[in-house]
Amino acid sequence: MENIKYRAFIVEETSDKNFSHAVKEANTDDLPQGEVLIRVKYSSLNYKDALSASGNKGVTRNYPHTPGIDAAGIVEESQVQAFKKGDFVIVTSYDLGMNTSGGFGQYIRVPADWVVPLPKGLSLEQSMILGTAGFTAAMSVERLICGVTPAQGPILVTGATGGVGSLACAILVKLGYTVDAISGKPNTGFLEGLGVKHVIARDSFLEKTSAPILKPRWAGVIDTVGGDILATSIKSTDASGIVTCCGNVASPNLPINVFPFILRGVSLIGIDSQHCPMPLRQTLWEHLSTDWKPARLESMVTRVDLEKIGTRIEQILKGQLRGRTLVDMG
Ligand SMILES: NC(=O)c1ccc[n+]([C@@H]2O[C@H](COP(=O)([O-])OP(=O)(O)OC[C@H]3O[C@@H](n4cnc5c(N)ncnc54)[C@H](OP(=O)(O)O)[C@@H]3O)[C@@H](O)[C@H]2O)c1
């Protein structure tokens, strides 16, 4: 196929080991090998994109690089029967946007087994309001509801105004759970608007005690931040409760001992959306497009174009964003 010129948000490493970014022209000839070339219509901003865009070598080894772990668009060219030109598709996680040119470019080329057909109940735009954050929230919910019913008590969500947190709140509310949420931001009614019952200020949540176990308050927890907040959440989980853990924006450490696990039978479940097997991936996207689809998806989104991503990246790194950032690729 002939080379196509397109626009991309490109991050470069400067000679003094700093990182700069700009929207520049790129060429499909320079994209990596792969069976499916996709014209990206929408992407979204996730915390990992901000790490990639700011030179975190644990996420992206080599620069220049185009971040964007999420992309939704239209197949331009396919070397496999499963996809044909014109199909609407989603690609999230795997290596997209990490060491493979990502969704902040108007074209991506990826292996066919990374590509998910867009479910009927979602538009391309809605699929990226959800994006990796929504998918990770869905994975967390799926693990939690295996062992905890709404009747067992409220569920706590941490980092609640963030992408994963806010979508986890919205999905749990839709499934009939009572949801409490921890947030470090001033309360603006955003979380109550999603159906959250009690919003707990982050500062007031952290117990100053070294007690190994605390009064049980929640039947389950969806944690997105790690550190002391995750430790206090686990200590405050009721008998046979389930706690999921997917992120480390507060800290990668977990200062806790075994008592909540051996005295209350609490389960701690790690969530890794990157390596989610394709059958579960498709099942979760199906749920997200039907019975788990958040009621007020459009109320959770801020829309930006490629030129505005830089500002949003600075804000997400400071933990300042509420809900999701949709990137309209034009
Ligand atoms: N394992 C996986 O597969 C997977 C997939 C997606 C994301 N993640 C991880 O999950 C985490 C959340 O991702 P995201 O996209 O939802 O990010 P996000 O939109 O930036 O949300 C993170 C939220 O955490 C809270 N927060 C920020 N700094 C904090 C701090 N120092 N202490 C406590 N809370 C803090 C803030 O919410 P409040 O102000 O409301 O407290 C913030 O909005 C990240 O660590 C990300 O890398 C993992």
The ligand as an ORCA input file, in Angstrom:
! r2SCAN-3c Opt
* xyz 0 1
  N      -3.248     -2.921     36.007
  C      -3.827     -2.480     34.904
  O      -4.133     -3.220     33.980
  C      -4.131     -1.008     34.808
  C      -4.934     -0.501     33.775
  C      -5.280      0.863     33.790
  C      -4.766      1.686     34.782
  N      -3.929      1.154     35.721
  C      -3.387      1.980     36.792
  O      -4.458      2.397     37.606
  C      -4.164      3.666     38.163
  C      -5.299      4.633     37.839
  O      -5.329      4.851     36.436
  P      -6.265      5.984     35.828
  O      -6.096      5.920     34.355
  O      -7.626      5.865     36.443
  O      -5.534      7.295     36.398
  P      -6.177      8.711     36.763
  O      -7.301      9.014     35.841
  O      -5.041      9.633     36.887
  O      -6.807      8.482     38.209
  C      -6.034      8.285     39.357
  C      -6.752      8.908     40.550
  O      -6.072      8.508     41.743
  C      -6.176      9.537     42.713
  N      -4.813      9.929     43.098
  C      -3.901     10.633     42.383
  N      -2.754     10.803     43.069
  C      -2.949     10.193     44.261
  C      -2.134     10.024     45.427
  N      -0.899     10.521     45.499
  N      -2.645      9.335     46.474
  C      -3.887      8.812     46.414
  N      -4.709      8.940     45.354
  C      -4.247      9.623     44.287
  C      -6.914     10.699     42.052
  O      -8.298     10.530     42.325
  P      -9.001     11.294     43.576
  O      -8.557     12.726     43.501
  O     -10.464     11.115     43.343
  O      -8.505     10.632     44.831
  C      -6.704     10.435     40.564
  O      -7.697     11.049     39.786
  C      -2.800      4.068     37.581
  O      -1.777      3.674     38.493
  C      -2.709      3.251     36.321
  O      -1.386      3.032     35.906
  C      -3.611     -0.157     35.737
*
